[in-house]
Amino acid sequence: MTDARREIGVGIVGGGYMGKAHAVAMSSVAAVFDTSLRPRLEMVAAGSSASAERYRDAFGFARYTGDWRVLVTDPKVEAIVIASPQETHRAIAEAAFALGKPVMCEKPLGKDVADSRAMVAAAQASGLPNMVGFNYIRTPASQFARKLIADGVIGDITWFRGEHTEDFFADPDELATWRCQGKSNGTMGDLAPHMINAALALIGPIQSLSAKIETVHRTRPGQDGPVTVDNDDQAQLMCRFDSGAMGQMHFSRVAMGRKMGYAYDIHGTKGAIRFDQEDQNAIWLYKLSDTPAERGFRKILTGPEHPDYAAFCQGPGHGTGYQDQIIIEAKDFLVAIETGKSIWPTFQDGLAVNQVVAAAFASDQARAWVDVASV
């Protein structure tokens, strides 16, 4: 019997926090999921040759470069993972597609809607597999929530509440970092896309919204004195989905006490769902069909019966973690390459998220409801 497995050379642009996560995932995914395609860490690119060399040594790449163009054009690099700053995404993706190489790009897709549209156009013209790295929606629990909704277990959705709240900038005396500068590095560019993606995945397209976006701490201490913060700390929005469901979302990097507040509540005509990423291996389900004496939220611990769980662990309730979400992404990307068919979330889905973000900024500026399709 012939072994159908084959190696595929992977190049990762960026070796920082997410570059490391993707490198670890590509090193692990074949063993975890027994994929037909076996990733080979062929090359890493970074902003300088010195940084790239460190990443090569730390993560196990065969080669390194300080120029992403060298990585993209190298014939041994057959698939590209983009984990560099947002403003670089478009050029890298367009170059990769032009050379016939599939791309997985970290969120947000492009630095703005215009970049994202251009990236979608390049992906569609190439016909190649493409994917955006929204990892949190890939937990077994959230995948199960999507299935419950799709199967009609909680009926027609009437209301959605979502948040992505953290407290890494809650202390006003926290030193300024690169996150304090640039629109795409604020909460609307950093945290909001994850929960917006979740809302679109769970409930569907957003028709219109009303948003308020603000900076709570306008200056932060720096090494040489006060630093002006020119992006947003928190935001809230109300929305109406295409389905008719009502919704509201809250995003914050100054939510004192919140470490990984990616959470949602969903109400339907037959039940409800609750989830909180700080307890990512559980989902809470309420079913109207239960007897009155037993009617209440039931905590369901994820296990081998839930999507993508069994590949990591055979024990129910033992749990999966953050890195496992990235490994699931890697598996989906490899399957997409093998089959030639993109797997959700695609570049088109990444564009949809960026359109909602742009509509939120437009709403905040106009102090009015904005139709997402108008952006």
C-alpha beads as a LAMMPS data file, in Angstrom:
LAMMPS data file: protein, C-alpha beads

375 atoms
374 bonds

1 atom types
1 bond types

-500.0 500.0 xlo xhi
-500.0 500.0 ylo yhi
-500.0 500.0 zlo zhi

Masses

1 110.0

Atoms # bond

1 1 1 0.000 0.000 0.000
2 1 1 1.436 3.364 -1.032
3 1 1 1.742 6.050 1.644
4 1 1 -0.104 9.119 0.302
5 1 1 1.686 11.487 2.666
6 1 1 3.976 14.111 1.175
7 1 1 5.992 17.042 2.456
8 1 1 5.098 20.647 1.772
9 1 1 7.515 23.504 2.314
10 1 1 6.028 26.244 4.489
11 1 1 7.292 29.799 4.745
12 1 1 6.232 32.073 7.599
13 1 1 6.565 35.840 7.332
14 1 1 7.041 37.130 10.875
15 1 1 8.554 35.340 13.822
16 1 1 7.051 37.212 16.763
17 1 1 4.189 36.068 18.988
18 1 1 1.993 34.756 16.176
19 1 1 4.909 33.678 13.995
20 1 1 6.046 31.408 16.804
21 1 1 2.501 30.072 17.296
22 1 1 2.230 29.167 13.603
23 1 1 5.698 27.608 13.558
24 1 1 4.824 25.407 16.542
25 1 1 1.507 24.496 14.915
26 1 1 3.126 23.507 11.628
27 1 1 5.642 21.397 13.532
28 1 1 2.855 19.594 15.409
29 1 1 -0.128 19.341 13.087
30 1 1 0.911 16.224 11.165
31 1 1 1.342 14.229 14.367
32 1 1 -1.850 15.547 15.961
33 1 1 -4.179 15.105 12.974
34 1 1 -2.224 12.608 10.832
35 1 1 -2.532 14.954 7.861
36 1 1 -1.651 13.773 4.368
37 1 1 0.427 16.910 3.851
38 1 1 3.429 17.044 6.178
39 1 1 4.646 20.620 6.731
40 1 1 8.365 21.305 6.523
41 1 1 9.509 24.571 8.110
42 1 1 11.420 25.767 5.072
43 1 1 12.011 29.464 5.694
44 1 1 11.179 32.319 8.073
45 1 1 11.316 36.007 7.188
46 1 1 11.584 38.904 9.604
47 1 1 12.314 42.616 9.577
48 1 1 16.058 41.996 9.787
49 1 1 18.396 39.123 9.004
50 1 1 19.505 38.997 12.639
51 1 1 15.940 38.550 13.898
52 1 1 15.175 35.986 11.211
53 1 1 18.265 33.987 12.136
54 1 1 17.160 33.895 15.776
55 1 1 13.720 32.659 14.728
56 1 1 15.263 29.974 12.538
57 1 1 17.360 28.685 15.407
58 1 1 14.525 28.895 17.933
59 1 1 11.735 27.341 15.839
60 1 1 13.584 24.870 13.606
61 1 1 13.349 26.422 10.148
62 1 1 15.785 25.246 7.504
63 1 1 16.584 28.782 6.343
64 1 1 15.942 32.448 7.091
65 1 1 15.840 35.814 5.363
66 1 1 15.424 39.475 6.232
67 1 1 13.363 40.071 3.069
68 1 1 9.895 38.561 2.681
69 1 1 10.270 38.708 -1.106
70 1 1 13.061 36.149 -0.936
71 1 1 10.772 33.820 1.020
72 1 1 7.787 34.201 -1.281
73 1 1 9.774 33.629 -4.475
74 1 1 11.776 30.662 -3.195
75 1 1 10.744 27.482 -5.084
76 1 1 11.012 25.315 -1.956
77 1 1 8.403 27.470 -0.190
78 1 1 5.080 26.077 -1.400
79 1 1 2.648 27.693 1.062
80 1 1 2.760 31.034 2.877
81 1 1 1.682 32.030 6.378
82 1 1 1.562 35.806 6.946
83 1 1 2.139 36.773 10.583
84 1 1 3.611 40.240 10.035
85 1 1 2.113 43.727 10.678
86 1 1 -1.186 44.494 8.919
87 1 1 0.277 47.086 6.573
88 1 1 2.439 44.372 4.949
89 1 1 -0.326 41.807 4.364
90 1 1 -1.541 42.973 0.964
91 1 1 1.812 43.047 -0.833
92 1 1 2.848 39.638 0.516
93 1 1 -0.460 37.963 -0.343
94 1 1 -0.596 39.429 -3.847
95 1 1 2.967 38.287 -4.565
96 1 1 2.254 34.779 -3.250
97 1 1 -0.941 34.345 -5.264
98 1 1 0.810 35.583 -8.412
99 1 1 3.300 32.734 -7.964
100 1 1 0.596 30.116 -7.394
101 1 1 1.094 29.730 -3.639
102 1 1 -1.800 29.380 -1.146
103 1 1 -1.895 31.841 1.747
104 1 1 -3.038 31.863 5.359
105 1 1 -3.038 35.420 6.717
106 1 1 -3.332 36.537 10.316
107 1 1 -6.214 38.823 11.183
108 1 1 -7.129 41.508 10.406
109 1 1 -6.906 40.695 6.705
110 1 1 -5.645 44.075 5.484
111 1 1 -4.919 47.377 7.173
112 1 1 -8.208 48.751 5.805
113 1 1 -11.168 47.831 3.617
114 1 1 -9.392 48.882 0.408
115 1 1 -6.457 46.559 1.124
116 1 1 -8.821 43.752 2.090
117 1 1 -10.834 44.102 -1.120
118 1 1 -7.632 43.977 -3.170
119 1 1 -6.522 40.839 -1.307
120 1 1 -9.875 39.151 -1.914
121 1 1 -9.654 40.032 -5.607
122 1 1 -6.139 38.549 -5.823
123 1 1 -7.251 35.378 -4.035
124 1 1 -10.289 34.928 -6.268
125 1 1 -8.301 35.580 -9.450
126 1 1 -5.738 32.953 -8.428
127 1 1 -8.306 30.316 -7.496
128 1 1 -5.962 29.230 -4.704
129 1 1 -6.858 28.224 -1.127
130 1 1 -6.859 31.187 1.258
131 1 1 -7.626 31.535 4.940
132 1 1 -7.682 34.161 7.701
133 1 1 -6.366 33.310 11.162
134 1 1 -9.350 33.757 13.464
135 1 1 -8.309 31.137 15.986
136 1 1 -10.743 31.608 18.893
137 1 1 -13.814 30.569 16.932
138 1 1 -12.083 27.211 16.383
139 1 1 -12.316 25.974 19.956
140 1 1 -14.291 22.712 20.125
141 1 1 -16.877 24.556 22.249
142 1 1 -17.490 27.366 19.749
143 1 1 -17.516 24.924 16.849
144 1 1 -20.155 22.984 18.770
145 1 1 -22.132 26.197 19.344
146 1 1 -22.150 26.824 15.587
147 1 1 -23.488 23.316 15.029
148 1 1 -26.211 23.689 17.655
149 1 1 -27.387 26.888 15.977
150 1 1 -27.180 25.438 12.466
151 1 1 -29.143 22.380 13.583
152 1 1 -31.902 24.584 15.006
153 1 1 -31.467 23.319 18.570
154 1 1 -32.143 26.773 20.047
155 1 1 -34.561 27.811 17.305
156 1 1 -34.528 31.130 15.454
157 1 1 -31.957 33.534 16.884
158 1 1 -33.471 36.663 18.408
159 1 1 -30.553 38.308 20.245
160 1 1 -26.746 38.207 20.456
161 1 1 -24.358 39.734 22.954
162 1 1 -20.622 39.473 22.384
163 1 1 -17.511 40.918 23.977
164 1 1 -13.774 40.738 23.682
165 1 1 -12.395 42.362 26.798
166 1 1 -8.910 42.256 28.298
167 1 1 -7.041 44.360 30.861
168 1 1 -3.464 44.613 29.541
169 1 1 -3.862 48.429 29.357
170 1 1 -6.287 48.869 32.271
171 1 1 -3.573 50.380 34.495
172 1 1 -3.120 54.039 33.429
173 1 1 0.507 53.816 34.587
174 1 1 1.279 50.956 32.194
175 1 1 4.155 52.006 29.940
176 1 1 3.333 52.991 26.374
177 1 1 4.133 50.431 23.677
178 1 1 3.668 50.160 19.919
179 1 1 0.045 49.281 20.640
180 1 1 -0.586 52.952 21.550
181 1 1 0.145 54.184 18.035
182 1 1 -1.689 53.562 14.776
183 1 1 -5.383 53.006 14.129
184 1 1 -4.938 49.325 13.297
185 1 1 -3.224 48.669 16.656
186 1 1 -6.104 49.968 18.770
187 1 1 -8.839 47.801 20.234
188 1 1 -10.917 48.017 17.048
189 1 1 -7.993 46.636 15.055
190 1 1 -6.759 44.158 17.649
191 1 1 -9.554 42.656 19.769
192 1 1 -12.774 43.651 18.003
193 1 1 -12.153 41.600 14.820
194 1 1 -12.221 38.345 16.798
195 1 1 -15.681 38.912 18.289
196 1 1 -17.055 40.438 15.094
197 1 1 -15.888 37.283 13.313
198 1 1 -17.653 35.196 15.968
199 1 1 -20.873 37.178 15.504
200 1 1 -20.767 36.677 11.735
201 1 1 -19.995 32.971 12.154
202 1 1 -22.691 32.299 14.720
203 1 1 -25.495 34.645 13.670
204 1 1 -24.727 35.759 10.108
205 1 1 -24.141 39.053 8.281
206 1 1 -24.676 42.374 10.067
207 1 1 -27.043 44.745 8.261
208 1 1 -26.526 47.975 10.215
209 1 1 -24.919 49.266 13.390
210 1 1 -24.445 52.180 15.755
211 1 1 -21.081 52.494 17.492
212 1 1 -19.182 54.573 20.034
213 1 1 -15.371 54.326 20.094
214 1 1 -13.153 56.071 22.642
215 1 1 -9.708 56.423 24.190
216 1 1 -9.862 56.160 27.986
217 1 1 -6.207 56.910 28.809
218 1 1 -5.064 59.600 26.384
219 1 1 -1.456 59.628 27.598
220 1 1 0.813 56.949 29.009
221 1 1 4.221 57.123 30.615
222 1 1 7.129 56.509 28.273
223 1 1 10.883 56.158 28.614
224 1 1 11.364 59.850 27.756
225 1 1 8.181 61.302 29.208
226 1 1 4.437 61.153 28.512
227 1 1 3.330 59.525 25.276
228 1 1 0.112 60.504 23.490
229 1 1 -2.162 57.548 22.728
230 1 1 -3.624 58.040 19.249
231 1 1 -5.867 54.967 19.018
232 1 1 -8.845 53.500 20.863
233 1 1 -9.086 51.715 24.219
234 1 1 -12.700 50.569 24.126
235 1 1 -15.827 50.541 21.989
236 1 1 -19.422 49.414 22.018
237 1 1 -21.946 48.879 19.256
238 1 1 -25.547 47.943 18.707
239 1 1 -26.399 46.076 15.548
240 1 1 -29.152 44.484 13.511
241 1 1 -28.318 41.257 11.705
242 1 1 -29.638 40.404 8.240
243 1 1 -31.694 37.672 9.916
244 1 1 -33.528 40.298 11.959
245 1 1 -31.823 39.387 15.236
246 1 1 -30.744 42.222 17.538
247 1 1 -27.182 42.424 18.813
248 1 1 -24.687 44.323 20.884
249 1 1 -20.926 44.047 21.286
250 1 1 -18.268 45.489 23.579
251 1 1 -14.511 45.557 23.056
252 1 1 -11.907 46.763 25.543
253 1 1 -8.231 46.551 26.446
254 1 1 -8.902 48.461 29.702
255 1 1 -11.466 46.068 31.248
256 1 1 -10.011 45.683 34.730
257 1 1 -9.805 42.027 35.774
258 1 1 -10.627 40.572 32.354
259 1 1 -7.840 38.380 30.951
260 1 1 -9.499 36.644 27.996
261 1 1 -13.018 37.995 27.896
262 1 1 -14.058 36.523 24.544
263 1 1 -17.620 35.716 25.481
264 1 1 -21.090 35.570 24.010
265 1 1 -24.745 35.005 24.923
266 1 1 -27.215 33.881 22.272
267 1 1 -30.999 33.796 22.697
268 1 1 -33.261 31.775 20.412
269 1 1 -36.922 30.843 20.269
270 1 1 -36.194 27.356 21.635
271 1 1 -33.217 27.916 23.924
272 1 1 -30.018 29.803 24.605
273 1 1 -26.218 29.420 24.593
274 1 1 -23.540 31.005 26.780
275 1 1 -19.774 30.833 26.342
276 1 1 -16.723 32.483 27.940
277 1 1 -13.184 31.892 26.656
278 1 1 -11.801 32.069 30.192
279 1 1 -13.524 28.698 30.545
280 1 1 -12.937 27.675 26.940
281 1 1 -13.601 23.975 27.403
282 1 1 -17.224 24.398 28.406
283 1 1 -20.434 25.685 26.892
284 1 1 -23.719 26.421 28.637
285 1 1 -26.932 25.276 26.944
286 1 1 -30.556 26.052 27.864
287 1 1 -33.362 24.137 26.120
288 1 1 -37.025 25.043 26.296
289 1 1 -37.856 21.407 25.530
290 1 1 -36.596 20.294 28.947
291 1 1 -39.248 19.628 31.569
292 1 1 -40.049 22.670 33.763
293 1 1 -38.478 20.961 36.754
294 1 1 -35.178 20.516 34.876
295 1 1 -35.212 23.664 32.799
296 1 1 -32.017 25.660 33.328
297 1 1 -28.588 26.278 31.878
298 1 1 -26.594 23.038 31.630
299 1 1 -22.793 23.094 31.574
300 1 1 -21.379 20.831 28.863
301 1 1 -17.674 19.996 29.091
302 1 1 -16.044 19.458 25.711
303 1 1 -14.740 16.009 24.878
304 1 1 -13.999 13.609 22.000
305 1 1 -17.572 13.951 20.649
306 1 1 -17.005 17.644 19.895
307 1 1 -15.284 19.029 16.753
308 1 1 -11.483 18.570 16.561
309 1 1 -11.161 17.568 20.248
310 1 1 -10.327 13.864 19.935
311 1 1 -7.119 14.517 18.006
312 1 1 -5.653 16.129 21.124
313 1 1 -7.092 14.100 23.983
314 1 1 -9.329 11.079 24.594
315 1 1 -10.582 12.292 27.969
316 1 1 -13.768 14.390 28.191
317 1 1 -13.257 17.531 30.253
318 1 1 -9.466 17.349 30.067
319 1 1 -9.476 20.344 27.753
320 1 1 -7.629 22.009 24.908
321 1 1 -5.650 25.257 24.974
322 1 1 -4.652 28.318 22.964
323 1 1 -1.934 26.637 20.910
324 1 1 -4.351 23.866 19.986
325 1 1 -6.549 26.445 18.257
326 1 1 -3.605 27.358 16.000
327 1 1 -2.942 23.672 15.283
328 1 1 -6.586 23.288 14.203
329 1 1 -6.060 26.256 11.859
330 1 1 -2.977 24.586 10.414
331 1 1 -4.945 21.377 9.827
332 1 1 -7.699 23.264 8.016
333 1 1 -5.129 25.098 5.859
334 1 1 -3.432 21.846 4.880
335 1 1 -6.761 20.203 4.034
336 1 1 -7.663 23.235 1.920
337 1 1 -4.372 22.933 0.025
338 1 1 -4.802 19.185 -0.461
339 1 1 -8.373 19.497 -1.754
340 1 1 -7.889 22.791 -3.583
341 1 1 -10.927 24.224 -1.793
342 1 1 -10.732 27.068 0.720
343 1 1 -12.047 26.389 4.219
344 1 1 -13.832 29.016 6.321
345 1 1 -12.825 31.665 7.271
346 1 1 -11.560 32.783 3.870
347 1 1 -10.237 36.151 2.718
348 1 1 -13.850 37.059 1.870
349 1 1 -14.778 36.451 5.513
350 1 1 -11.843 38.609 6.613
351 1 1 -13.104 41.416 4.381
352 1 1 -16.557 41.133 5.970
353 1 1 -15.010 41.707 9.411
354 1 1 -13.053 44.737 8.200
355 1 1 -16.220 46.194 6.684
356 1 1 -17.954 46.002 10.070
357 1 1 -14.954 47.704 11.731
358 1 1 -15.002 50.469 9.107
359 1 1 -18.760 50.900 9.541
360 1 1 -18.228 51.256 13.304
361 1 1 -15.712 54.075 12.805
362 1 1 -18.069 55.752 10.330
363 1 1 -20.944 55.463 12.799
364 1 1 -18.879 56.891 15.638
365 1 1 -17.850 59.874 13.523
366 1 1 -21.374 60.548 12.227
367 1 1 -23.117 59.689 15.511
368 1 1 -25.621 57.715 13.473
369 1 1 -26.638 54.236 12.358
370 1 1 -24.646 53.024 9.351
371 1 1 -25.463 50.292 6.843
372 1 1 -22.474 47.940 6.634
373 1 1 -22.995 47.446 2.885
374 1 1 -22.387 51.179 2.365
375 1 1 -18.769 50.927 3.524

Bonds

1 1 1 2
2 1 2 3
3 1 3 4
4 1 4 5
5 1 5 6
6 1 6 7
7 1 7 8
8 1 8 9
9 1 9 10
10 1 10 11
11 1 11 12
12 1 12 13
13 1 13 14
14 1 14 15
15 1 15 16
16 1 16 17
17 1 17 18
18 1 18 19
19 1 19 20
20 1 20 21
21 1 21 22
22 1 22 23
23 1 23 24
24 1 24 25
25 1 25 26
26 1 26 27
27 1 27 28
28 1 28 29
29 1 29 30
30 1 30 31
31 1 31 32
32 1 32 33
33 1 33 34
34 1 34 35
35 1 35 36
36 1 36 37
37 1 37 38
38 1 38 39
39 1 39 40
40 1 40 41
41 1 41 42
42 1 42 43
43 1 43 44
44 1 44 45
45 1 45 46
46 1 46 47
47 1 47 48
48 1 48 49
49 1 49 50
50 1 50 51
51 1 51 52
52 1 52 53
53 1 53 54
54 1 54 55
55 1 55 56
56 1 56 57
57 1 57 58
58 1 58 59
59 1 59 60
60 1 60 61
61 1 61 62
62 1 62 63
63 1 63 64
64 1 64 65
65 1 65 66
66 1 66 67
67 1 67 68
68 1 68 69
69 1 69 70
70 1 70 71
71 1 71 72
72 1 72 73
73 1 73 74
74 1 74 75
75 1 75 76
76 1 76 77
77 1 77 78
78 1 78 79
79 1 79 80
80 1 80 81
81 1 81 82
82 1 82 83
83 1 83 84
84 1 84 85
85 1 85 86
86 1 86 87
87 1 87 88
88 1 88 89
89 1 89 90
90 1 90 91
91 1 91 92
92 1 92 93
93 1 93 94
94 1 94 95
95 1 95 96
96 1 96 97
97 1 97 98
98 1 98 99
99 1 99 100
100 1 100 101
101 1 101 102
102 1 102 103
103 1 103 104
104 1 104 105
105 1 105 106
106 1 106 107
107 1 107 108
108 1 108 109
109 1 109 110
110 1 110 111
111 1 111 112
112 1 112 113
113 1 113 114
114 1 114 115
115 1 115 116
116 1 116 117
117 1 117 118
118 1 118 119
119 1 119 120
120 1 120 121
121 1 121 122
122 1 122 123
123 1 123 124
124 1 124 125
125 1 125 126
126 1 126 127
127 1 127 128
128 1 128 129
129 1 129 130
130 1 130 131
131 1 131 132
132 1 132 133
133 1 133 134
134 1 134 135
135 1 135 136
136 1 136 137
137 1 137 138
138 1 138 139
139 1 139 140
140 1 140 141
141 1 141 142
142 1 142 143
143 1 143 144
144 1 144 145
145 1 145 146
146 1 146 147
147 1 147 148
148 1 148 149
149 1 149 150
150 1 150 151
151 1 151 152
152 1 152 153
153 1 153 154
154 1 154 155
155 1 155 156
156 1 156 157
157 1 157 158
158 1 158 159
159 1 159 160
160 1 160 161
161 1 161 162
162 1 162 163
163 1 163 164
164 1 164 165
165 1 165 166
166 1 166 167
167 1 167 168
168 1 168 169
169 1 169 170
170 1 170 171
171 1 171 172
172 1 172 173
173 1 173 174
174 1 174 175
175 1 175 176
176 1 176 177
177 1 177 178
178 1 178 179
179 1 179 180
180 1 180 181
181 1 181 182
182 1 182 183
183 1 183 184
184 1 184 185
185 1 185 186
186 1 186 187
187 1 187 188
188 1 188 189
189 1 189 190
190 1 190 191
191 1 191 192
192 1 192 193
193 1 193 194
194 1 194 195
195 1 195 196
196 1 196 197
197 1 197 198
198 1 198 199
199 1 199 200
200 1 200 201
201 1 201 202
202 1 202 203
203 1 203 204
204 1 204 205
205 1 205 206
206 1 206 207
207 1 207 208
208 1 208 209
209 1 209 210
210 1 210 211
211 1 211 212
212 1 212 213
213 1 213 214
214 1 214 215
215 1 215 216
216 1 216 217
217 1 217 218
218 1 218 219
219 1 219 220
220 1 220 221
221 1 221 222
222 1 222 223
223 1 223 224
224 1 224 225
225 1 225 226
226 1 226 227
227 1 227 228
228 1 228 229
229 1 229 230
230 1 230 231
231 1 231 232
232 1 232 233
233 1 233 234
234 1 234 235
235 1 235 236
236 1 236 237
237 1 237 238
238 1 238 239
239 1 239 240
240 1 240 241
241 1 241 242
242 1 242 243
243 1 243 244
244 1 244 245
245 1 245 246
246 1 246 247
247 1 247 248
248 1 248 249
249 1 249 250
250 1 250 251
251 1 251 252
252 1 252 253
253 1 253 254
254 1 254 255
255 1 255 256
256 1 256 257
257 1 257 258
258 1 258 259
259 1 259 260
260 1 260 261
261 1 261 262
262 1 262 263
263 1 263 264
264 1 264 265
265 1 265 266
266 1 266 267
267 1 267 268
268 1 268 269
269 1 269 270
270 1 270 271
271 1 271 272
272 1 272 273
273 1 273 274
274 1 274 275
275 1 275 276
276 1 276 277
277 1 277 278
278 1 278 279
279 1 279 280
280 1 280 281
281 1 281 282
282 1 282 283
283 1 283 284
284 1 284 285
285 1 285 286
286 1 286 287
287 1 287 288
288 1 288 289
289 1 289 290
290 1 290 291
291 1 291 292
292 1 292 293
293 1 293 294
294 1 294 295
295 1 295 296
296 1 296 297
297 1 297 298
298 1 298 299
299 1 299 300
300 1 300 301
301 1 301 302
302 1 302 303
303 1 303 304
304 1 304 305
305 1 305 306
306 1 306 307
307 1 307 308
308 1 308 309
309 1 309 310
310 1 310 311
311 1 311 312
312 1 312 313
313 1 313 314
314 1 314 315
315 1 315 316
316 1 316 317
317 1 317 318
318 1 318 319
319 1 319 320
320 1 320 321
321 1 321 322
322 1 322 323
323 1 323 324
324 1 324 325
325 1 325 326
326 1 326 327
327 1 327 328
328 1 328 329
329 1 329 330
330 1 330 331
331 1 331 332
332 1 332 333
333 1 333 334
334 1 334 335
335 1 335 336
336 1 336 337
337 1 337 338
338 1 338 339
339 1 339 340
340 1 340 341
341 1 341 342
342 1 342 343
343 1 343 344
344 1 344 345
345 1 345 346
346 1 346 347
347 1 347 348
348 1 348 349
349 1 349 350
350 1 350 351
351 1 351 352
352 1 352 353
353 1 353 354
354 1 354 355
355 1 355 356
356 1 356 357
357 1 357 358
358 1 358 359
359 1 359 360
360 1 360 361
361 1 361 362
362 1 362 363
363 1 363 364
364 1 364 365
365 1 365 366
366 1 366 367
367 1 367 368
368 1 368 369
369 1 369 370
370 1 370 371
371 1 371 372
372 1 372 373
373 1 373 374
374 1 374 375
